[in-house]
Amino acid sequence: MFKIAKGYTTVSKTIRLPEDTVNLLESLAGENNISLNQLINQCIQFSLSQLNPTEHTKNTEQQH
């Protein structure tokens, strides 16, 4: 049976960003008629999709 997806589970987190970064993100979100949250999620998803697996493994190993 076909089921319509209702979205995804979310978690609230508090982050600190430089003021100029927030200003730019808010401007971009407004220009594209999307929420700041949507824009930040898209930026994060894009960045993660571009992450080199070798770099990710190297960085993870350095943290331990």
PDB file with SEQRES, HELIX, SHEET and CRYST1 records, atoms N, CA, C and O in Angstrom:
SEQRES   1 A   64  MET PHE LYS ILE ALA LYS GLY TYR THR THR VAL SER LYS          
SEQRES   2 A   64  THR ILE ARG LEU PRO GLU ASP THR VAL ASN LEU LEU GLU          
SEQRES   3 A   64  SER LEU ALA GLY GLU ASN ASN ILE SER LEU ASN GLN LEU          
SEQRES   4 A   64  ILE ASN GLN CYS ILE GLN PHE SER LEU SER GLN LEU ASN          
SEQRES   5 A   64  PRO THR GLU HIS THR LYS ASN THR GLU GLN GLN HIS              
HELIX    1 AA1 GLU A   19  GLU A   31  1                                  13    
HELIX    2 AA2 LEU A   36  SER A   49  1                                  14    
HELIX    3 AA3 PRO A   53  GLN A   63  1                                  11    
CRYST1    1.000    1.000    1.000  90.00  90.00  90.00 P 1           1          
ATOM      1  N   MET A   1       0.838  -1.179   0.000  1.00  0.00           N  
ATOM      2  CA  MET A   1       0.000   0.000   0.000  1.00  0.00           C  
ATOM      3  C   MET A   1       0.886   1.247   0.000  1.00  0.00           C  
ATOM      4  O   MET A   1       1.902   1.286   0.693  1.00  0.00           O  
ATOM      5  N   PHE A   2       0.513   2.241  -0.758  1.00  0.00           N  
ATOM      6  CA  PHE A   2       1.253   3.497  -0.843  1.00  0.00           C  
ATOM      7  C   PHE A   2       0.999   4.340   0.397  1.00  0.00           C  
ATOM      8  O   PHE A   2      -0.144   4.534   0.811  1.00  0.00           O  
ATOM      9  N   LYS A   3       2.088   4.840   0.985  1.00  0.00           N  
ATOM     10  CA  LYS A   3       1.979   5.729   2.144  1.00  0.00           C  
ATOM     11  C   LYS A   3       2.695   7.030   1.837  1.00  0.00           C  
ATOM     12  O   LYS A   3       3.810   7.022   1.316  1.00  0.00           O  
ATOM     13  N   ILE A   4       2.068   8.130   2.152  1.00  0.00           N  
ATOM     14  CA  ILE A   4       2.669   9.441   1.942  1.00  0.00           C  
ATOM     15  C   ILE A   4       3.591   9.743   3.115  1.00  0.00           C  
ATOM     16  O   ILE A   4       3.183   9.658   4.273  1.00  0.00           O  
ATOM     17  N   ALA A   5       4.829  10.094   2.811  1.00  0.00           N  
ATOM     18  CA  ALA A   5       5.808  10.430   3.857  1.00  0.00           C  
ATOM     19  C   ALA A   5       5.400  11.737   4.518  1.00  0.00           C  
ATOM     20  O   ALA A   5       5.011  12.689   3.840  1.00  0.00           O  
ATOM     21  N   LYS A   6       5.487  11.779   5.803  1.00  0.00           N  
ATOM     22  CA  LYS A   6       5.109  12.984   6.564  1.00  0.00           C  
ATOM     23  C   LYS A   6       6.319  13.809   6.970  1.00  0.00           C  
ATOM     24  O   LYS A   6       6.197  14.739   7.767  1.00  0.00           O  
ATOM     25  N   GLY A   7       7.453  13.489   6.445  1.00  0.00           N  
ATOM     26  CA  GLY A   7       8.654  14.229   6.825  1.00  0.00           C  
ATOM     27  C   GLY A   7       9.636  13.307   7.529  1.00  0.00           C  
ATOM     28  O   GLY A   7       9.688  12.107   7.262  1.00  0.00           O  
ATOM     29  N   TYR A   8      10.377  13.865   8.389  1.00  0.00           N  
ATOM     30  CA  TYR A   8      11.394  13.104   9.096  1.00  0.00           C  
ATOM     31  C   TYR A   8      11.449  13.555  10.542  1.00  0.00           C  
ATOM     32  O   TYR A   8      10.979  14.637  10.892  1.00  0.00           O  
ATOM     33  N   THR A   9      12.025  12.713  11.365  1.00  0.00           N  
ATOM     34  CA  THR A   9      12.169  13.034  12.775  1.00  0.00           C  
ATOM     35  C   THR A   9      13.230  14.120  12.915  1.00  0.00           C  
ATOM     36  O   THR A   9      14.269  14.067  12.257  1.00  0.00           O  
ATOM     37  N   THR A  10      12.974  15.085  13.755  1.00  0.00           N  
ATOM     38  CA  THR A  10      13.931  16.167  13.968  1.00  0.00           C  
ATOM     39  C   THR A  10      14.370  16.213  15.422  1.00  0.00           C  
ATOM     40  O   THR A  10      13.695  15.702  16.316  1.00  0.00           O  
ATOM     41  N   VAL A  11      15.496  16.827  15.627  1.00  0.00           N  
ATOM     42  CA  VAL A  11      16.059  17.041  16.954  1.00  0.00           C  
ATOM     43  C   VAL A  11      16.434  18.511  17.046  1.00  0.00           C  
ATOM     44  O   VAL A  11      17.029  19.062  16.120  1.00  0.00           O  
ATOM     45  N   SER A  12      16.094  19.136  18.140  1.00  0.00           N  
ATOM     46  CA  SER A  12      16.473  20.538  18.344  1.00  0.00           C  
ATOM     47  C   SER A  12      17.871  20.606  18.942  1.00  0.00           C  
ATOM     48  O   SER A  12      18.176  19.917  19.915  1.00  0.00           O  
ATOM     49  N   LYS A  13      18.709  21.440  18.354  1.00  0.00           N  
ATOM     50  CA  LYS A  13      20.068  21.687  18.832  1.00  0.00           C  
ATOM     51  C   LYS A  13      20.306  23.188  18.821  1.00  0.00           C  
ATOM     52  O   LYS A  13      19.770  23.903  17.975  1.00  0.00           O  
ATOM     53  N   THR A  14      21.098  23.653  19.746  1.00  0.00           N  
ATOM     54  CA  THR A  14      21.482  25.056  19.774  1.00  0.00           C  
ATOM     55  C   THR A  14      22.900  25.162  19.256  1.00  0.00           C  
ATOM     56  O   THR A  14      23.796  24.463  19.729  1.00  0.00           O  
ATOM     57  N   ILE A  15      23.104  26.036  18.283  1.00  0.00           N  
ATOM     58  CA  ILE A  15      24.449  26.248  17.734  1.00  0.00           C  
ATOM     59  C   ILE A  15      24.749  27.740  17.751  1.00  0.00           C  
ATOM     60  O   ILE A  15      23.844  28.575  17.765  1.00  0.00           O  
ATOM     61  N   ARG A  16      26.019  28.049  17.749  1.00  0.00           N  
ATOM     62  CA  ARG A  16      26.445  29.449  17.695  1.00  0.00           C  
ATOM     63  C   ARG A  16      27.153  29.676  16.363  1.00  0.00           C  
ATOM     64  O   ARG A  16      28.031  28.913  15.960  1.00  0.00           O  
ATOM     65  N   LEU A  17      26.743  30.743  15.702  1.00  0.00           N  
ATOM     66  CA  LEU A  17      27.316  31.095  14.405  1.00  0.00           C  
ATOM     67  C   LEU A  17      27.760  32.549  14.444  1.00  0.00           C  
ATOM     68  O   LEU A  17      27.187  33.361  15.171  1.00  0.00           O  
ATOM     69  N   PRO A  18      28.783  32.876  13.661  1.00  0.00           N  
ATOM     70  CA  PRO A  18      29.185  34.279  13.581  1.00  0.00           C  
ATOM     71  C   PRO A  18      28.029  35.134  13.056  1.00  0.00           C  
ATOM     72  O   PRO A  18      27.267  34.703  12.190  1.00  0.00           O  
ATOM     73  N   GLU A  19      27.914  36.339  13.590  1.00  0.00           N  
ATOM     74  CA  GLU A  19      26.817  37.232  13.230  1.00  0.00           C  
ATOM     75  C   GLU A  19      26.754  37.490  11.727  1.00  0.00           C  
ATOM     76  O   GLU A  19      25.669  37.513  11.146  1.00  0.00           O  
ATOM     77  N   ASP A  20      27.911  37.685  11.095  1.00  0.00           N  
ATOM     78  CA  ASP A  20      27.902  37.953   9.656  1.00  0.00           C  
ATOM     79  C   ASP A  20      27.418  36.745   8.861  1.00  0.00           C  
ATOM     80  O   ASP A  20      26.798  36.909   7.810  1.00  0.00           O  
ATOM     81  N   THR A  21      27.691  35.539   9.345  1.00  0.00           N  
ATOM     82  CA  THR A  21      27.206  34.329   8.687  1.00  0.00           C  
ATOM     83  C   THR A  21      25.689  34.246   8.800  1.00  0.00           C  
ATOM     84  O   THR A  21      25.010  33.923   7.825  1.00  0.00           O  
ATOM     85  N   VAL A  22      25.160  34.532   9.971  1.00  0.00           N  
ATOM     86  CA  VAL A  22      23.707  34.518  10.177  1.00  0.00           C  
ATOM     87  C   VAL A  22      23.039  35.561   9.290  1.00  0.00           C  
ATOM     88  O   VAL A  22      22.003  35.287   8.685  1.00  0.00           O  
ATOM     89  N   ASN A  23      23.612  36.735   9.208  1.00  0.00           N  
ATOM     90  CA  ASN A  23      23.046  37.791   8.355  1.00  0.00           C  
ATOM     91  C   ASN A  23      22.988  37.346   6.894  1.00  0.00           C  
ATOM     92  O   ASN A  23      21.987  37.562   6.212  1.00  0.00           O  
ATOM     93  N   LEU A  24      24.061  36.729   6.424  1.00  0.00           N  
ATOM     94  CA  LEU A  24      24.100  36.251   5.046  1.00  0.00           C  
ATOM     95  C   LEU A  24      23.071  35.137   4.832  1.00  0.00           C  
ATOM     96  O   LEU A  24      22.345  35.144   3.837  1.00  0.00           O  
ATOM     97  N   LEU A  25      23.007  34.186   5.758  1.00  0.00           N  
ATOM     98  CA  LEU A  25      22.054  33.085   5.633  1.00  0.00           C  
ATOM     99  C   LEU A  25      20.612  33.598   5.642  1.00  0.00           C  
ATOM    100  O   LEU A  25      19.787  33.142   4.851  1.00  0.00           O  
ATOM    101  N   GLU A  26      20.309  34.537   6.529  1.00  0.00           N  
ATOM    102  CA  GLU A  26      18.957  35.105   6.586  1.00  0.00           C  
ATOM    103  C   GLU A  26      18.611  35.824   5.284  1.00  0.00           C  
ATOM    104  O   GLU A  26      17.483  35.740   4.799  1.00  0.00           O  
ATOM    105  N   SER A  27      19.578  36.521   4.733  1.00  0.00           N  
ATOM    106  CA  SER A  27      19.357  37.218   3.470  1.00  0.00           C  
ATOM    107  C   SER A  27      19.082  36.224   2.345  1.00  0.00           C  
ATOM    108  O   SER A  27      18.146  36.402   1.565  1.00  0.00           O  
ATOM    109  N   LEU A  28      19.901  35.182   2.266  1.00  0.00           N  
ATOM    110  CA  LEU A  28      19.716  34.157   1.228  1.00  0.00           C  
ATOM    111  C   LEU A  28      18.378  33.438   1.388  1.00  0.00           C  
ATOM    112  O   LEU A  28      17.692  33.174   0.400  1.00  0.00           O  
ATOM    113  N   ALA A  29      18.013  33.126   2.612  1.00  0.00           N  
ATOM    114  CA  ALA A  29      16.739  32.457   2.863  1.00  0.00           C  
ATOM    115  C   ALA A  29      15.580  33.341   2.404  1.00  0.00           C  
ATOM    116  O   ALA A  29      14.652  32.866   1.749  1.00  0.00           O  
ATOM    117  N   GLY A  30      15.638  34.623   2.748  1.00  0.00           N  
ATOM    118  CA  GLY A  30      14.589  35.556   2.340  1.00  0.00           C  
ATOM    119  C   GLY A  30      14.492  35.702   0.831  1.00  0.00           C  
ATOM    120  O   GLY A  30      13.396  35.709   0.270  1.00  0.00           O  
ATOM    121  N   GLU A  31      15.644  35.820   0.175  1.00  0.00           N  
ATOM    122  CA  GLU A  31      15.670  35.967  -1.286  1.00  0.00           C  
ATOM    123  C   GLU A  31      15.096  34.748  -1.991  1.00  0.00           C  
ATOM    124  O   GLU A  31      14.549  34.859  -3.089  1.00  0.00           O  
ATOM    125  N   ASN A  32      15.222  33.571  -1.352  1.00  0.00           N  
ATOM    126  CA  ASN A  32      14.756  32.328  -1.966  1.00  0.00           C  
ATOM    127  C   ASN A  32      13.437  31.840  -1.373  1.00  0.00           C  
ATOM    128  O   ASN A  32      12.982  30.735  -1.669  1.00  0.00           O  
ATOM    129  N   ASN A  33      12.832  32.677  -0.535  1.00  0.00           N  
ATOM    130  CA  ASN A  33      11.527  32.391   0.043  1.00  0.00           C  
ATOM    131  C   ASN A  33      11.470  31.037   0.760  1.00  0.00           C  
ATOM    132  O   ASN A  33      10.504  30.286   0.620  1.00  0.00           O  
ATOM    133  N   ILE A  34      12.522  30.743   1.528  1.00  0.00           N  
ATOM    134  CA  ILE A  34      12.549  29.538   2.354  1.00  0.00           C  
ATOM    135  C   ILE A  34      12.937  29.948   3.773  1.00  0.00           C  
ATOM    136  O   ILE A  34      13.443  31.048   3.994  1.00  0.00           O  
ATOM    137  N   SER A  35      12.698  29.064   4.718  1.00  0.00           N  
ATOM    138  CA  SER A  35      13.051  29.386   6.096  1.00  0.00           C  
ATOM    139  C   SER A  35      14.557  29.274   6.296  1.00  0.00           C  
ATOM    140  O   SER A  35      15.252  28.591   5.544  1.00  0.00           O  
ATOM    141  N   LEU A  36      15.033  29.945   7.305  1.00  0.00           N  
ATOM    142  CA  LEU A  36      16.446  29.854   7.665  1.00  0.00           C  
ATOM    143  C   LEU A  36      16.804  28.399   7.972  1.00  0.00           C  
ATOM    144  O   LEU A  36      17.863  27.918   7.569  1.00  0.00           O  
ATOM    145  N   ASN A  37      15.925  27.709   8.679  1.00  0.00           N  
ATOM    146  CA  ASN A  37      16.153  26.308   9.014  1.00  0.00           C  
ATOM    147  C   ASN A  37      16.301  25.451   7.750  1.00  0.00           C  
ATOM    148  O   ASN A  37      17.199  24.613   7.676  1.00  0.00           O  
ATOM    149  N   GLN A  38      15.430  25.655   6.760  1.00  0.00           N  
ATOM    150  CA  GLN A  38      15.520  24.907   5.510  1.00  0.00           C  
ATOM    151  C   GLN A  38      16.850  25.164   4.807  1.00  0.00           C  
ATOM    152  O   GLN A  38      17.484  24.233   4.308  1.00  0.00           O  
ATOM    153  N   LEU A  39      17.266  26.416   4.768  1.00  0.00           N  
ATOM    154  CA  LEU A  39      18.524  26.759   4.111  1.00  0.00           C  
ATOM    155  C   LEU A  39      19.711  26.108   4.815  1.00  0.00           C  
ATOM    156  O   LEU A  39      20.587  25.541   4.162  1.00  0.00           O  
ATOM    157  N   ILE A  40      19.742  26.187   6.133  1.00  0.00           N  
ATOM    158  CA  ILE A  40      20.849  25.594   6.883  1.00  0.00           C  
ATOM    159  C   ILE A  40      20.884  24.080   6.670  1.00  0.00           C  
ATOM    160  O   ILE A  40      21.957  23.505   6.491  1.00  0.00           O  
ATOM    161  N   ASN A  41      19.713  23.432   6.689  1.00  0.00           N  
ATOM    162  CA  ASN A  41      19.670  21.993   6.435  1.00  0.00           C  
ATOM    163  C   ASN A  41      20.193  21.654   5.040  1.00  0.00           C  
ATOM    164  O   ASN A  41      20.924  20.677   4.873  1.00  0.00           O  
ATOM    165  N   GLN A  42      19.824  22.452   4.044  1.00  0.00           N  
ATOM    166  CA  GLN A  42      20.308  22.212   2.684  1.00  0.00           C  
ATOM    167  C   GLN A  42      21.816  22.397   2.606  1.00  0.00           C  
ATOM    168  O   GLN A  42      22.499  21.619   1.938  1.00  0.00           O  
ATOM    169  N   CYS A  43      22.342  23.405   3.272  1.00  0.00           N  
ATOM    170  CA  CYS A  43      23.786  23.643   3.283  1.00  0.00           C  
ATOM    171  C   CYS A  43      24.522  22.475   3.933  1.00  0.00           C  
ATOM    172  O   CYS A  43      25.553  22.024   3.434  1.00  0.00           O  
ATOM    173  N   ILE A  44      23.987  21.995   5.040  1.00  0.00           N  
ATOM    174  CA  ILE A  44      24.618  20.868   5.739  1.00  0.00           C  
ATOM    175  C   ILE A  44      24.569  19.617   4.868  1.00  0.00           C  
ATOM    176  O   ILE A  44      25.575  18.922   4.726  1.00  0.00           O  
ATOM    177  N   GLN A  45      23.404  19.324   4.283  1.00  0.00           N  
ATOM    178  CA  GLN A  45      23.284  18.134   3.441  1.00  0.00           C  
ATOM    179  C   GLN A  45      24.233  18.205   2.250  1.00  0.00           C  
ATOM    180  O   GLN A  45      24.860  17.206   1.899  1.00  0.00           O  
ATOM    181  N   PHE A  46      24.344  19.374   1.626  1.00  0.00           N  
ATOM    182  CA  PHE A  46      25.263  19.526   0.503  1.00  0.00           C  
ATOM    183  C   PHE A  46      26.702  19.297   0.954  1.00  0.00           C  
ATOM    184  O   PHE A  46      27.456  18.579   0.297  1.00  0.00           O  
ATOM    185  N   SER A  47      27.076  19.900   2.063  1.00  0.00           N  
ATOM    186  CA  SER A  47      28.451  19.749   2.569  1.00  0.00           C  
ATOM    187  C   SER A  47      28.764  18.293   2.880  1.00  0.00           C  
ATOM    188  O   SER A  47      29.846  17.808   2.550  1.00  0.00           O  
ATOM    189  N   LEU A  48      27.836  17.601   3.506  1.00  0.00           N  
ATOM    190  CA  LEU A  48      28.049  16.188   3.828  1.00  0.00           C  
ATOM    191  C   LEU A  48      28.150  15.339   2.567  1.00  0.00           C  
ATOM    192  O   LEU A  48      28.924  14.383   2.524  1.00  0.00           O  
ATOM    193  N   SER A  49      27.381  15.676   1.549  1.00  0.00           N  
ATOM    194  CA  SER A  49      27.430  14.907   0.298  1.00  0.00           C  
ATOM    195  C   SER A  49      28.750  15.119  -0.438  1.00  0.00           C  
ATOM    196  O   SER A  49      29.161  14.270  -1.229  1.00  0.00           O  
ATOM    197  N   GLN A  50      29.415  16.243  -0.183  1.00  0.00           N  
ATOM    198  CA  GLN A  50      30.690  16.547  -0.834  1.00  0.00           C  
ATOM    199  C   GLN A  50      31.898  16.083  -0.031  1.00  0.00           C  
ATOM    200  O   GLN A  50      33.036  16.207  -0.482  1.00  0.00           O  
ATOM    201  N   LEU A  51      31.645  15.551   1.153  1.00  0.00           N  
ATOM    202  CA  LEU A  51      32.721  15.130   2.039  1.00  0.00           C  
ATOM    203  C   LEU A  51      33.460  13.945   1.447  1.00  0.00           C  
ATOM    204  O   LEU A  51      32.847  12.953   1.051  1.00  0.00           O  
ATOM    205  N   ASN A  52      34.758  14.049   1.391  1.00  0.00           N  
ATOM    206  CA  ASN A  52      35.602  12.967   0.898  1.00  0.00           C  
ATOM    207  C   ASN A  52      35.676  11.895   1.984  1.00  0.00           C  
ATOM    208  O   ASN A  52      36.099  12.190   3.102  1.00  0.00           O  
ATOM    209  N   PRO A  53      35.271  10.648   1.681  1.00  0.00           N  
ATOM    210  CA  PRO A  53      35.291   9.598   2.705  1.00  0.00           C  
ATOM    211  C   PRO A  53      36.662   9.402   3.352  1.00  0.00           C  
ATOM    212  O   PRO A  53      36.739   9.096   4.542  1.00  0.00           O  
ATOM    213  N   THR A  54      37.727   9.570   2.602  1.00  0.00           N  
ATOM    214  CA  THR A  54      39.072   9.444   3.153  1.00  0.00           C  
ATOM    215  C   THR A  54      39.334  10.530   4.175  1.00  0.00           C  
ATOM    216  O   THR A  54      39.894  10.258   5.237  1.00  0.00           O  
ATOM    217  N   GLU A  55      38.939  11.755   3.873  1.00  0.00           N  
ATOM    218  CA  GLU A  55      39.111  12.870   4.805  1.00  0.00           C  
ATOM    219  C   GLU A  55      38.285  12.641   6.063  1.00  0.00           C  
ATOM    220  O   GLU A  55      38.751  12.906   7.171  1.00  0.00           O  
ATOM    221  N   HIS A  56      37.070  12.154   5.897  1.00  0.00           N  
ATOM    222  CA  HIS A  56      36.190  11.914   7.038  1.00  0.00           C  
ATOM    223  C   HIS A  56      36.809  10.877   7.969  1.00  0.00           C  
ATOM    224  O   HIS A  56      36.818  11.064   9.186  1.00  0.00           O  
ATOM    225  N   THR A  57      37.322   9.794   7.410  1.00  0.00           N  
ATOM    226  CA  THR A  57      37.949   8.745   8.222  1.00  0.00           C  
ATOM    227  C   THR A  57      39.168   9.287   8.944  1.00  0.00           C  
ATOM    228  O   THR A  57      39.364   8.997  10.125  1.00  0.00           O  
ATOM    229  N   LYS A  58      39.995  10.072   8.256  1.00  0.00           N  
ATOM    230  CA  LYS A  58      41.189  10.635   8.858  1.00  0.00           C  
ATOM    231  C   LYS A  58      40.831  11.563  10.005  1.00  0.00           C  
ATOM    232  O   LYS A  58      41.460  11.502  11.062  1.00  0.00           O  
ATOM    233  N   ASN A  59      39.838  12.419   9.823  1.00  0.00           N  
ATOM    234  CA  ASN A  59      39.426  13.361  10.857  1.00  0.00           C  
ATOM    235  C   ASN A  59      38.827  12.637  12.055  1.00  0.00           C  
ATOM    236  O   ASN A  59      39.060  13.031  13.197  1.00  0.00           O  
ATOM    237  N   THR A  60      38.062  11.590  11.807  1.00  0.00           N  
ATOM    238  CA  THR A  60      37.444  10.824  12.892  1.00  0.00           C  
ATOM    239  C   THR A  60      38.523  10.146  13.735  1.00  0.00           C  
ATOM    240  O   THR A  60      38.434  10.126  14.963  1.00  0.00           O  
ATOM    241  N   GLU A  61      39.534   9.595  13.080  1.00  0.00           N  
ATOM    242  CA  GLU A  61      40.609   8.912  13.805  1.00  0.00           C  
ATOM    243  C   GLU A  61      41.414   9.894  14.655  1.00  0.00           C  
ATOM    244  O   GLU A  61      41.888   9.528  15.731  1.00  0.00           O  
ATOM    245  N   GLN A  62      41.577  11.134  14.191  1.00  0.00           N  
ATOM    246  CA  GLN A  62      42.333  12.132  14.943  1.00  0.00           C  
ATOM    247  C   GLN A  62      41.594  12.559  16.208  1.00  0.00           C  
ATOM    248  O   GLN A  62      42.228  12.976  17.177  1.00  0.00           O  
ATOM    249  N   GLN A  63      40.265  12.460  16.215  1.00  0.00           N  
ATOM    250  CA  GLN A  63      39.482  12.883  17.365  1.00  0.00           C  
ATOM    251  C   GLN A  63      39.555  11.882  18.505  1.00  0.00           C  
ATOM    252  O   GLN A  63      39.269  12.241  19.647  1.00  0.00           O  
ATOM    253  N   HIS A  64      39.926  10.641  18.232  1.00  0.00           N  
ATOM    254  CA  HIS A  64      39.945   9.619  19.277  1.00  0.00           C  
ATOM    255  C   HIS A  64      41.265   9.539  19.957  1.00  0.00           C  
ATOM    256  O   HIS A  64      41.444   8.725  20.863  1.00  0.00           O  
TER     257      HIS A  64                                                      
END                                                                             
